[in-house]
């Protein structure tokens, strides 16, 4: 049961990052206010690659994959939440960024707390 819960955290993380990466990559960057064009494309590709890495990590959620998962989520949450708390940001965007930051932090804590599967228990 524990490996299923840990795999679920990886899959939920991948379900967050893969669509976000595709959205940032293919979204017209004028709506985001990003200039030059390649910067938005690189950011989208990085988000997509991170989501694919999390989806791949769901197959064997042990060792380095869990450390990557926790570190990446906590760093991203620590970046999003202070930026969202700035007064110049619109209310709905602020709420969305805080919600994403909290969700990433909760997934990271779950990945730390959930027991790791034994070596032969990765079915």
GUKETI-492982 format. One record per residue: residue number from 1; x, y, z of N, C-alpha, C in turn. Coordinates in steps of 0.001 Angstrom, whole numbers. Layout:
BEGIN
GUNU    k     n.px     n.py     n.pz    ca.px    ca.py    ca.pz     c.px     c.py     c.pz
GUNU  NUM        X        Y        Z        X        Y        Z        X        Y        Z
...
//
This chain:
BEGIN
GUNU    k     n.px     n.py     n.pz    ca.px    ca.py    ca.pz     c.px     c.py     c.pz
GUNU    1      818    -1205        0        0        0        0      855     1259        0
GUNU    2     1979     1224      699     2792     2439      809     3393     2841     -530
GUNU    3     3766     1862    -1355     4333     2234    -2648     3268     2850    -3552
GUNU    4     2020     2446    -3380      937     3026    -4177      742     4490    -3803
GUNU    5      770     4798    -2515      600     6186    -2074     1761     7056    -2542
GUNU    6     2969     6536    -2460     4130     7302    -2906     4093     7512    -4416
GUNU    7     3701     6485    -5139     3560     6633    -6594     2484     7653    -6941
GUNU    8     1430     7690    -6147      350     8650    -6384      848    10078    -6251
GUNU    9     1722    10343    -5291     2261    11700    -5155     3082    12077    -6382
GUNU   10     3829    11127    -6919     4604    11392    -8132     3678    11663    -9319
GUNU   11     2625    10872    -9449     1697    11048   -10570      969    12388   -10458
GUNU   12      539    12764    -9249     -121    14059    -9066      810    15203    -9433
GUNU   13     2070    15065    -9076     3050    16090    -9425     3230    16168   -10941
GUNU   14     3296    15021   -11587     3428    15001   -13049     2196    15604   -13707
GUNU   15     1016    15345   -13143     -215    15912   -13699     -277    17422   -13528
GUNU   16      507    17965   -12638      587    19414   -12480     1588    20016   -13467
GUNU   17     2757    19387   -13608     3836    19983   -14387     3737    19755   -15891
GUNU   18     3255    18606   -16335     3181    18349   -17776     2221    19328   -18465
GUNU   19      984    19499   -17973      123    20502   -18629      649    21929   -18487
GUNU   20     1256    22242   -17339     1810    23594   -17167     2937    23841   -18163
GUNU   21     3790    22847   -18375     4871    22991   -19341     4360    23152   -20757
GUNU   22     3356    22359   -21117     2772    22487   -22454     2089    23836   -22627
GUNU   23     1405    24302   -21584      726    25594   -21655     1722    26729   -21837
GUNU   24     2780    26734   -21041     3776    27807   -21149     4507    27729   -22483
GUNU   25     4772    26524   -22968     5500    26372   -24221     4685    26870   -25412
GUNU   26     3394    26539   -25454     2579    26870   -26623     1741    28131   -26470
GUNU   27     1673    28707   -25292      890    29918   -25070     1545    31096   -25771
GUNU   28      765    31974   -26395     1365    33189   -26958     2008    34000   -25831
GUNU   29     3283    34238   -25953     4030    34808   -24839     3725    36271   -24592
GUNU   30     3029    36917   -25504     2604    38289   -25258     1630    38368   -24093
GUNU   31      848    37289   -23895     -100    37274   -22780      612    37150   -21445
GUNU   32     1789    36550   -21447     2571    36435   -20218     3502    37620   -20008
GUNU   33     3703    38410   -21047     4617    39542   -20939     6072    39124   -20944
GUNU   34     6365    37988   -21580     7734    37470   -21613     8389    37882   -22921
GUNU   35     9580    38431   -22812    10351    38812   -23982    11809    38550   -23646
GUNU   36    12560    37897   -24401    12427    37366   -25754    11642    36053   -25781
GUNU   37    11279    35667   -26982    10428    34509   -27208    11062    33215   -26696
GUNU   38    12357    33049   -26865    13003    31796   -26486    12947    31562   -24986
GUNU   39    12851    32606   -24189    12819    32443   -22737    11567    31685   -22295
GUNU   40    10436    32023   -22872     9201    31308   -22560     9227    29874   -23037
GUNU   41     9807    29661   -24206     9905    28297   -24739    10802    27424   -23857
GUNU   42    11907    27969   -23407    12811    27212   -22534    12129    26912   -21202
GUNU   43    11421    27890   -20648    10714    27672   -19384     9650    26586   -19537
GUNU   44     8911    26614   -20633     7913    25579   -20880     8539    24208   -21051
GUNU   45     9657    24156   -21761    10346    22879   -21952    10877    22334   -20632
GUNU   46    11379    23203   -19763    11864    22756   -18454    10729    22221   -17587
GUNU   47     9598    22909   -17587     8447    22418   -16823     7967    21076   -17362
GUNU   48     7925    20939   -18671     7512    19681   -19282     8495    18564   -18946
GUNU   49     9788    18844   -19023    10800    17834   -18697    10704    17415   -17232
GUNU   50    10438    18370   -16355    10304    18035   -14936     9069    17154   -14717
GUNU   51     7973    17449   -15400     6776    16623   -15285     6990    15211   -15805
GUNU   52     7689    15090   -16916     7995    13761   -17458     8922    13007   -16508
GUNU   53     9865    13704   -15898    10752    13085   -14913     9960    12565   -13715
GUNU   54     8965    13308   -13290     8130    12857   -12175     7275    11661   -12576
GUNU   55     6763    11665   -13796     5982    10521   -14271     6861     9277   -14347
GUNU   56     8089     9442   -14796     9022     8316   -14851     9400     7859   -13442
GUNU   57     9563     8801   -12521     9896     8458   -11140     8795     7686   -10436
GUNU   58     7569     7767   -10931     6465     7019   -10328     6636     5513   -10514
GUNU   59     7406     5102   -11521     7632     3669   -11729     8491     3081   -10630
GUNU   60     9508     3823   -10175    10393     3353    -9112    10672     4512    -8152
GUNU   61     9742     4788    -7240     9900     5939    -6347    10824     5650    -5165
GUNU   62    12101     5501    -5444    13063     5235    -4374    14273     6147    -4536
GUNU   63    15010     6316    -3459    16298     6994    -3482    16305     8378    -4069
GUNU   64    17075     8534    -5135    17307     9848    -5735    16030    10460    -6301
GUNU   65    15106     9649    -6775    13863    10193    -7330    13055    10913    -6257
GUNU   66    13025    10361    -5050    12287    10999    -3954    12988    12280    -3523
GUNU   67    14312    12258    -3478    15065    13465    -3109    14837    14567    -4141
GUNU   68    14864    14222    -5419    14569    15194    -6485    13177    15773    -6323
GUNU   69    12237    14912    -6086    10839    15307    -5951    10661    16306    -4810
GUNU   70    11168    15958    -3647    11003    16813    -2464    11741    18132    -2646
GUNU   71    12975    18075    -3111    13765    19294    -3291    13123    20227    -4313
GUNU   72    12733    19689    -5445    12113    20510    -6482    10814    21149    -6025
GUNU   73     9981    20367    -5357     8706    20913    -4899     8887    21983    -3835
GUNU   74     9777    21752    -2879     9971    22747    -1823    10606    24024    -2363
GUNU   75    11546    23900    -3290    12135    25100    -3887    11108    25888    -4692
GUNU   76    10277    25188    -5438     9253    25874    -6222     8199    26516    -5324
GUNU   77     7809    25836    -4260     6846    26425    -3322     7446    27646    -2634
GUNU   78     8732    27573    -2285     9395    28713    -1645     9560    29884    -2604
GUNU   79     9517    29626    -3896     9591    30699    -4883     8210    31287    -5174
GUNU   80     7203    30435    -5271     5863    30891    -5647     5149    31666    -4547
GUNU   81     5216    31179    -3316     4419    31787    -2246     4846    33225    -1954
GUNU   82     6141    33535    -1772     6489    34947    -1545     6141    35848    -2729
GUNU   83     6287    35328    -3949     5922    36135    -5120     4421    36396    -5153
GUNU   84     3639    35426    -4710     2185    35586    -4715     1708    36549    -3637
GUNU   85     2480    36718    -2596     2059    37585    -1495     2344    39054    -1746
GUNU   86     2927    39389    -2886     3164    40798    -3215     1842    41500    -3455
GUNU   87     1770    42738    -3064      515    43488    -3148      142    43855    -4585
GUNU   88     1097    43871    -5497      815    44311    -6865      150    43236    -7719
GUNU   89       -6    42034    -7199     -561    40934    -7980    -2091    40904    -7857
GUNU   90    -2804    40623    -8964    -4271    40523    -8895    -4717    39403    -7946
GUNU   91    -5884    39548    -7373    -6371    38623    -6350    -6520    37186    -6807
GUNU   92    -7073    36961    -8003    -7275    35587    -8455    -5949    34900    -8758
GUNU   93    -5021    35637    -9340    -3702    35068    -9613    -2967    34783    -8313
GUNU   94    -3100    35676    -7354    -2476    35477    -6043    -3010    34205    -5393
GUNU   95    -4322    34025    -5418    -4933    32834    -4823    -4470    31567    -5535
GUNU   96    -4400    31602    -6851    -3969    30428    -7616    -2519    30069    -7311
GUNU   97    -1639    31069    -7240     -232    30786    -6955      -27    30263    -5540
GUNU   98     -748    30819    -4581     -641    30311    -3210    -1160    28879    -3141
GUNU   99    -2260    28580    -3837    -2807    27223    -3842    -1830    26230    -4465
GUNU  100    -1197    26608    -5566     -211    25723    -6201      995    25532    -5285
GUNU  101     1466    26603    -4663     2596    26498    -3741     2299    25603    -2556
GUNU  102     1112    25739    -1992      722    24890     -863      579    23439    -1312
GUNU  103       -4    23209    -2484     -145    21843    -2994     1219    21195    -3216
GUNU  104     2172    21941    -3756     3520    21400    -3958     4186    21074    -2626
GUNU  105     4015    21940    -1644     4607    21687     -328     3971    20463      326
GUNU  106     2658    20313      200     1979    19147      775     2444    17864       95
GUNU  107     2574    17878    -1229     3069    16693    -1934     4495    16351    -1516
GUNU  108     5325    17366    -1289     6700    17118     -849     6726    16503      541
GUNU  109     5906    17018     1445     5859    16463     2800     5329    15036     2771
GUNU  110     4322    14771     1946     3821    13404     1820     4902    12458     1305
GUNU  111     5687    12910      345     6762    12061     -181     7812    11781      888
GUNU  112     8020    12725     1809     8965    12492     2901     8402    11542     3948
GUNU  113     7121    11676     4249     6512    10932     5345     6137     9512     4943
GUNU  114     5684     9317     3722     5245     7991     3297     6418     7022     3297
GUNU  115     6193     5815     3807     7287     4837     3829     7688     4411     2420
GUNU  116     8976     4169     2248     9501     3729      955     9228     2240      778
GUNU  117     8955     1814     -437     8782      378     -676    10120     -346     -564
GUNU  118    10033    -1601     -152    11255    -2403     -110    11706    -2709    -1525
GUNU  119    12937    -3133    -1686    13521    -3339    -3014    12707    -4315    -3856
GUNU  120    12247    -5409    -3291    11491    -6396    -4054    10009    -6111    -4119
GUNU  121     9557    -4977    -3554     8131    -4683    -3427     7664    -3624    -4418
GUNU  122     8262    -3547    -5597     7928    -2493    -6558     7029    -3003    -7675
GUNU  123     6010    -3745    -7329     5104    -4269    -8353     4079    -3271    -8746
//
